[in-house]
Amino acid sequence: MSDTESSRTERPCALITGANKGLGREVARQLGLRGMTVLAGARDRSRGTRAVEELRQSGIDAHFIHLDVDDESSVSAAADRIARELGRLDVLVNNAGVVEDDIAPSATTSTLAERIYRTNVFGVIATTHAMLPLLRESDAGRIVNLSSRLGSLAKAADFAAPHRALLAYNSSKAALNSLTLHYAREFAGSPLKVNSATPGYVATDLNGHRGTRTVEEGARVVVTLATLDKDGPTGGFFDEDGPVAW
């Protein structure tokens, strides 16, 4: 990033975790087309670099940043680099996530649950805490946590409606929604806004591309929440049609 640091610091800067493919890369693309400097976070250097090259072909100011949300030393190094080279962060999209438990709740082991929580919950905490000092340097900091309707307790409690009971994944997204509320309460009254987004059933590697929505469609709500004006909401759970029941 240091090669054009002075010009980029005038642009809004967005960090997207898991940005080397799928929804994360599309969010990066859409934010980049809005004039933001995009920091594409990924744990795989070759895939992350390739994604950035593709984004740059669209005229986007994109840069790869090595970031493995499961490794706090990697997260800390990424935050140090952003602080050193840009001095602030305007948008954090906590997109990186895993789902591995397409089995009955009673068959889900604690080892599997721990692995999913490590990325979907603890990785978000580590990344958010590392980036908060940079986000607070922004005049309009935004955090968007990628959640899912499967994390809605209200929907899970409706036994008359169909619901995929993925014990570890669903509960990790419910926990993520709780994080959203707690961060939003802490920073209420400040310029920093924190929201959860559900992109819907998007066709990505996460679901073997069985989803019924495109990444372009799924990214819309994320981009909307990442670019809220000062009167926008905080502490909410949204899809592109509006609020979703917790």
Secondary structure, 3 states (H helix, E strand, C coil): CHHHHHHHCCCCEEEECCCCCHHHHHHHHHHHHCCCEEEEEECCHHHHHHHHHHHHCCCCCEEEEECCCCCHHHHHHHHHHHHHHCCCCCEEEECCCCCCCCCCHHHCCHHHHHHHHHHHHHHHHHHHHHHHHHHCCCCCCEEEEECCHHHCHHHHCCCCCCCCCCHHHHHHHHHHHHHHHHHHHHCCCCCCEEEEECCCCECCHHHCCCCCECHHHHHHHHHHHHCCCCCCCCCCEEECCEECCC
